[in-house]
Amino acid sequence: MQPLIKPAKLNPGDKVAAVSLSWGGPGVLPARYQAGKRQLEVAFGVQVVEMPHTLADPDWLHAHPQARAEDLMGAFCDPQVLAIFSTIGGDDSIRTLPYLNLEVMQANPKIFMGYSDSTVTHLACLKAGLGSFYGPSIMAGFGENAGLFPYMANSVRKTLFDSQPIGWLSPNTEGWTDELMDWGDPKNQSIPRKRHTCTGWNFLQGQGQHSGRLMGGCIEVLDWLRGTDFWPTDEQWNGAVLFLETSEEAPSPQAVKRMLRALAAVDALRRISALLVGRPGGQVPPEKFAEYDQAILDVLVEEEGLTEIPIVTNMDFGHSDPMLVLPYGAQIRIDCDAQQLEITENAVCD
């Protein structure tokens, strides 16, 4: 993959546009959206602004993907907006693709961040040659019950607010959670979610040091984009460090195996230099994690014979909190022997 355009870093006082590119969550659960907006503004000193349809009725938003795309394009065009954050995921950002203007995105590089269904928009940024950021959304992440997780906040600050090389990535040690609490009940906003004990990242295989540029997202959403004009090119797959995670719908190990086989069938897996996998999403019991690891090994090692590439699982990104921010296109080095990961360059510029 060739280097991607790096957007300017964020500073306190900058404007961040909130966009609803899929599900109209802010219109359904305004208190949760406002909690995320407030915690984002207080923690980082930014000013969150809504686009014309950010808070629209969810049924109207569903029926008008062009309006959602117009919000995104409007945010890219607005010189006062320095970054664009997704409000929440969903399942139909793919319907915005016909209305995006990649030339506008490329000519107005700025930070875009989101995860889950935002994988669609990340691939649009990739096609435009623009680096983007796989990380928290306003309602899920910045809206965390009882305040932001320090692990997530530190990753946001290091990745988006600092133009120095990002450096070493460390596993979360403060406990992780996928507990579901009703966002519609205001009392829950002040109740911390229950956490599981952290057991570190799992280096399934690999020796020595390997490097490549980060690319990936939610495996189910990525699977929807196969065959579209937004699928990564062979050049972008070549040598990439692919990161994958599963959604809150908790696809089974067998479903993950099938989606990995699809990646193998389009000759993607043989081109990558490493695979990073987030902790399974969707309240999967920790005792079941090994089944997902085995599904990955079944495809990459037993079926495809990829015995040399590093595979690291149970990482802190995706549908598990707190989450890392992973910058698309940034060079990452994996030291399998020391079991360490380092992003060796900056993701934003001065």
N, C-alpha and C positions, 0 to 999 in steps of 0.2 A: 504494500500500500504506500502510495506517495503521501508525504506530509499534508495534513489538512490545514486550512486557514484557522489561525488562532484568534478568537475574539479578545477584546479588551477586558481586563480584569474589572471586577466590581469594587467600588469604594463606598463607605458610608455616605448616605445622602443620595445615592443613585436611585433611579426609578427602575422597578422591576414590573413587567407586565404579567398579569395573571390571565391565562387563556384556558378555556374549556374546549378541548379538541375532540372529546369523545362523550362520555356521560356528563350530563349537566348537574353534577353533584352540588355545586354551590347553591343552585336554585332549590334543591331538595332539602339540603341540610345547611342552611345559612350560618347557623351558630358554629358548626364545625369549621366551615370555611373562614369565618371571622376569627376563630381561635388560631388557625394556622397563619393567617395574615398577620395577626397581632404578634405572635411569637416570632415570626420571621423578621418583622420590622424591629422589634425590641432587641433581638439577639444580634442583628447585623447592621442596624442603623439605616436600612434601605427604606424606600417608599414604594409600597405595592399599589399599582394602579390597575383598574379593570378595563378591559376592552369592551366595545359596545355590547357584545353578547355573552360575556363571561358569566353573568348572573341570570341568564335567561331561563325560562321555563324548560325543563328537560325534554318534554315532548316536542316543543318547538325546535329545540336544538337538534334533536334526533332527526327531525324532518328537514333540516336545513344545514347539511354538511358544508355547503358553500359559505354560509355565514361564519362557521367555525374557522374555515380556511382564511376568510377575509380578516378575521381577528388576528390570526397568526401573521399574515402578510402586513397588516397595519402595524403590528408591533415591530416587525423587522424594519419597516419604513420610517417609523417615528424616531427622529434623532435624539429625543429626550429619553427614550427607553434604552437601557444598557443591557438588560437581560430579560428573558422570557421564561417563566416557570409554568408548568402544567398544574392545573388545579387538582386533577384526579385522573385516573385511567378510565377504563371502560372496555368496549369491544368493537368500536367502529370508526376509529381514526382513519382507517383505510379508505373510507368514503370521502375524505378531504383531499386525497392525492390529486384528482383531476384538476383541482382549483388552485394548486400551489404554483408559485412562480419561482423556480430555482435560481433564475438570474437575479431576482430581487434579493433572495437570501444570500447569494454569494457576494453581491455588491454591498450588502449591509451586514457584515458579520457581527453577531452578538451572541451572547450565551443563551443556549436553550437547554433546559433541564426538565426531566421527568423520567418516569420508568413505566413498566408494564405496557399498556397499549401505546404509550409514547414511543415505543420501539419503531412504530410507523414513521413518526416525525424524525427520529434519529436517522433512519435510512434516507429520508428526504434530504436532511442536512448532509449526509455522506455523499449523496449523488450531486449535491451542490458544491462539494469540496470543502465543507465547513465542519470543524470540530464541534461536538456537542457533548452533553454531560448526562450520563445515566445515573440519576440520583433522586432524592425525595421530591414529592409533589407538595403542594400547599396543604391539602387536606390530609394526606397520608405521609407523614414525615415531619413537616413543619407543624402540623396540627396535633402532634403527639400529646396524649393525656399527661397532665401534670408537668408539662414543660419538655423542652428538647433533650434528647439524649446527647450527652457531651461527645460521644464517639462520632455521631453523625455531624454535629455542629462543627467539630474540629476538622472533619474531612471537607465539609463545605468551605470553611474558611481557608484551608490550605490549598484547595483546588481552584476556587473561584475568585478569591480575594488576594492572591499572592502570585506574582509572576516568576517566582523562583522555581527550580525543579521541585516536583512534588515529593520525591524521595521514597523512603521505606513505607510500605503498607503493613500495618500490624493488625492481628486479629483482635476483635473486641473481647474484653475480659470482664465486662460489667454485667453480663447476663443478656440473653436475647429473648424476644417475645414475638409470638404470632397470635396472641389472645385477641379474640373479637369482642369488642364492647360496643353497645348500641350508641352510635353517634347522635341519634335523635334524642337521647336522654341527657339533658344538660348536666346532671349530677356526675355523669361518668367522666366528663372532661377533666375533673380534678382528681380522679382516682388513677394512680399508676397501674399499668398493666403488669400482670404476673410474668416473671422472667424464668427462663431455663438457665441452668449453669452452662457457661461456655466451655467447650472442649477443644477449641482451636480449629485450624484448618486442616484438612486431610489431604496429604500429598500421596495420591494413589500410585503414581509411577513417574519415572523420569530421573535422569542423571545429568550432572553438569549444569551449565548455564545456557539459557535460551532467551531470545529477545524477539519482540515483534510489536506491532501497533494494535491497540485495543479496538475491538469491534464486537458487537453482539446485542443482547437484549433478552426479552422474554421469549422462550423457545416456541410457545404456542403462537405468538404474534408473528415471530419470524417465519414460522411455517406458513402462515397465511399469505406471505409476500412472495413465495416462490413463484417464478414465472412472470412476475410483473416487471415493469421497467425500473423499479426501485430496488430490485435484488442486487446485491454487491457484484461487481465485476470479478472476473478471474484474477485480475491484478490486485484487487482489494482483498480477496481471500488469500492470496499468496503470502505466506509468512505471518499472517495475522494471529494475534492472541485472541481467541474467541471466548467471550464470556456469555454464559447462558444461565437463566433462572426460570423457575416455574411459577405460575400464577397462584392466586388464592383459591382457584378451582381445584387445586391439588391433583393434577394429572398423575396417573399411576406410573410406577416404574415401567410397565409394559408400554404405556402411551409415550413415555419419554424415549424408550427404545425405538419405537416406530418413527418418531420425529427425527431422531439421530440417523436412522437408516435413510430417511429422505435426504438429509444433508450429505450422507455418503453417496447417494444415488446421483446427486448433481455435482459430485466431485469437489465438494467443499472441504470435507474433513481431511482429505489427503493433502490439502494445500496449507492448512494452518500449522503454526509452530507450537501451539500450546492451547489447552482448554482449561478455563476457569469456570467453576459452577457454584452458584449460590445455594444456600441452605434451602431445602425443599419448602415451597410455599404451601399455604392452605392447611395449617394445623396438622401436619404430618407428625406423628409421634417420633421422637428422636430414635427410638429403637428400630424404626423402619428406614432410617437414612441409608443403612448399608445396602438395602435393596435397590436404591437409586444408584449408588456407587457401582453395584454389580451390573445394572442395566447399561451404564456407561461403558464399563469394561467389556461387556458382551459385544457391543457394537464396535468400539474403537480397536480393541485388542483381538478378540476372538474372530470377529467377522472381517475386519478391515486390516488386521495385522499391523496396527500402528502402535508398536511396542516402545518407540523411542520418545514420543512427544510427552511433555509433562501434563499431568492431569491433577488439578487441585480442586477439591470439593468442599462443601459445607462452609463456603465463604460468606462474609457479611455484606451481601448486596441483594437487591431485589425485594421479594415479598417476605422480608424478615427484618425486624428492627432491633437495634439501630443499623443503618446501612451506610456503606461507603459510597462515595461518588467516583464513578469510573469515567474518565474522559476519552471519548471516541478519538482515535487517531494518535493518542499519546504513546510514546515508546515505553514498554515495560520490560523489565528483566526479571527472569525467574531463576533463582539459584536453588536447584533441586537438592543439592547436597546439604546446604545450610538451611533449607526450607524457608527461604525469604523471597519476598517480592519487592521490587523497587520500580517506581515510575521515574525514569531517568531524565525527564524533561518537564518543562512547564506546560501547562494547558491553556494559559491565558497570557496576554502580553500587556506591557505598560501603555 
